[in-house]
Amino acid sequence: RQLTNVDFAVADVHALDFEDDTFCVVHAHQVLQHVGDPVRALREMKRVTRPGGFIAVRDSDYAAMTWYPASDGLDDWLDLYRRVARANGGEPDAGRRLKSWALRAGLTDITASSGTWTYSTAEEREWWSGLWADRTVASAYAQRATEGGHATAERLRAVSDAWRDWGKRDDGWFCVLHGEILCRKEV
């Protein structure tokens, strides 16, 4: 598509290179869980939003993820991912914290809600399990896990295998809970 009314830019959410009150909508999807100071990021998002404009944010909450059937390997994955994310300066359980962070950032007109992703069909399970099986052994996350002393390569392979095993289960079901906030900047 040739979009002429949209510009994309890579920027530091803690120090956006835009004038105050620039945008009608500022949106961050699965971002705040990865940044070192999400309150500062929200303050910066508020700064570049026009009065009456909206800040929309959605982030996963890893501790609230649930699946069937039970799997020691996926339990290990969740524990490992949360430790690596925090060691990297993030907060993997960001979803539940969004409203609190928004209040601390000075936002007052906040609608908090939640949403989910569910993976249950054969195609969904294949994609989700394959994504995590691969990411667990061949990604920056895998490198941080081993270099940070959180896991051995052998442990990562076992977790990857657990993902592939789960993905093959006809009764496999996985749910990701997301926290969501829609904030209107005061006029």
C-alpha positions in Angstrom: 0.0 0.0 0.0 1.1 3.5 -0.7 0.1 5.4 2.4 0.6 9.1 2.1 -0.8 10.3 5.4 1.2 8.1 7.7 4.8 8.4 8.6 6.7 5.7 10.5 9.7 6.5 12.7 12.1 4.5 15.0 12.5 6.5 18.2 13.3 6.2 21.9 10.0 6.3 23.7 11.7 7.9 26.7 12.8 10.9 24.6 10.6 11.3 21.5 11.9 13.7 18.9 8.6 15.4 18.3 7.1 18.8 19.4 4.6 18.9 22.2 1.0 18.3 21.2 1.9 16.8 17.8 -0.4 13.7 17.5 -4.1 13.0 17.8 -3.3 9.3 18.7 -0.2 7.8 20.2 -0.3 4.0 20.3 2.1 1.4 21.9 1.4 -2.3 21.4 3.5 -4.7 23.4 6.1 -2.0 24.1 6.1 -0.9 27.7 6.9 -4.4 28.9 10.3 -4.0 27.3 11.3 -0.5 28.4 13.3 0.5 31.5 11.0 3.2 32.7 7.4 2.8 31.5 6.1 5.8 33.5 8.6 8.1 31.8 7.6 6.5 28.5 3.9 7.3 29.2 4.8 10.9 30.2 6.6 11.3 26.9 3.7 9.8 25.0 1.4 12.2 26.8 3.7 15.2 25.9 3.5 14.5 22.2 -0.3 13.9 22.3 -2.6 16.9 21.4 -5.1 18.1 24.0 -8.2 15.9 23.6 -6.1 13.2 21.9 -5.6 9.6 22.9 -2.8 7.4 24.2 -3.6 3.7 23.7 -1.5 1.0 25.2 -1.7 -2.8 25.2 0.8 -5.1 26.9 0.8 -8.8 27.8 0.8 -10.1 31.3 3.0 -13.2 31.3 2.1 -14.3 34.9 -1.5 -14.5 33.7 -0.8 -16.7 30.7 -2.4 -20.1 30.9 -2.5 -23.2 28.9 -3.7 -26.8 28.6 -2.5 -29.4 29.0 -0.1 -28.9 31.8 3.5 -28.9 30.8 6.6 -28.8 33.1 8.5 -27.6 30.0 6.1 -24.6 29.5 6.2 -23.9 33.2 10.0 -23.8 32.9 9.7 -21.5 29.9 7.4 -19.0 31.8 9.7 -18.9 34.8 12.8 -18.5 32.6 11.2 -15.8 30.3 10.1 -13.7 33.2 13.6 -13.8 34.8 15.4 -13.0 31.6 13.0 -10.1 30.8 13.5 -8.6 34.2 17.3 -9.0 34.1 17.1 -7.1 30.8 15.3 -4.2 32.5 11.8 -5.1 31.4 8.6 -6.0 33.2 6.9 -9.1 31.7 3.8 -8.7 33.8 3.2 -5.2 32.4 -0.4 -5.7 31.5 -1.6 -5.5 35.1 0.5 -2.4 35.8 -0.7 -0.2 32.9 -3.3 1.7 34.8 -1.0 2.3 37.8 1.8 3.5 35.4 -0.7 5.8 33.6 -1.7 7.4 36.9 1.9 7.9 37.9 2.5 9.5 34.5 -0.1 12.1 35.3 -2.9 10.8 33.1 -6.3 11.2 34.6 -8.9 10.2 32.0 -8.1 6.5 31.8 -10.3 3.6 30.6 -8.7 0.3 31.6 -9.7 -3.0 30.1 -8.3 -6.3 29.0 -8.1 -8.5 25.9 -6.8 -11.9 25.0 -5.1 -13.9 22.3 -6.1 -17.6 22.2 -4.3 -20.3 20.3 -6.3 -23.5 19.9 -6.7 -24.5 16.3 -4.0 -26.7 14.6 -2.8 -23.7 12.6 -2.7 -21.4 15.7 -0.9 -23.9 17.8 1.6 -24.6 15.1 2.4 -20.9 14.7 2.5 -20.0 18.4 4.5 -23.1 19.5 6.9 -22.8 16.5 7.5 -19.1 17.3 8.4 -19.8 20.9 10.3 -23.1 20.1 12.5 -21.2 17.7 12.9 -18.0 19.8 13.9 -20.2 22.8 17.0 -21.5 21.0 17.9 -18.9 18.4 17.3 -15.3 19.4 18.6 -12.4 21.4 16.4 -13.8 24.2 18.2 -17.2 24.0 21.6 -15.4 24.0 20.6 -13.4 27.1 19.4 -16.5 28.8 22.7 -18.3 28.4 25.0 -15.4 28.8 23.2 -14.2 31.8 23.5 -17.5 33.5 19.7 -18.2 33.5 19.8 -21.3 31.4 22.1 -23.7 29.7 21.8 -24.5 26.0 20.5 -28.0 27.0 17.8 -26.4 29.1 16.7 -24.2 26.3 16.5 -27.1 23.9 14.3 -29.0 26.4 12.0 -25.9 26.6 11.9 -25.7 22.9 11.0 -29.4 22.6 8.2 -28.8 25.1 6.8 -26.1 22.9 6.8 -28.3 19.9 5.2 -31.2 21.9 2.5 -28.8 23.1 1.9 -27.6 19.6 1.2 -31.1 18.3 -1.5 -31.7 20.9 -5.0 -31.7 19.5 -6.3 -30.6 22.9 -3.7 -27.8 23.2 -5.0 -24.4 24.2 -3.1 -21.3 25.2 -4.4 -17.9 26.4 -2.4 -14.6 26.6 -4.1 -11.9 28.8 -3.3 -8.3 27.9 -3.9 -5.2 30.0 -5.2 -2.3 27.9 -5.5 1.4 28.6 -7.1 4.2 26.6 -6.2 7.6 28.0 -7.6 10.9 26.8 -5.3 13.9 27.3 -7.0 16.7 29.1 -8.0 19.7 27.0 
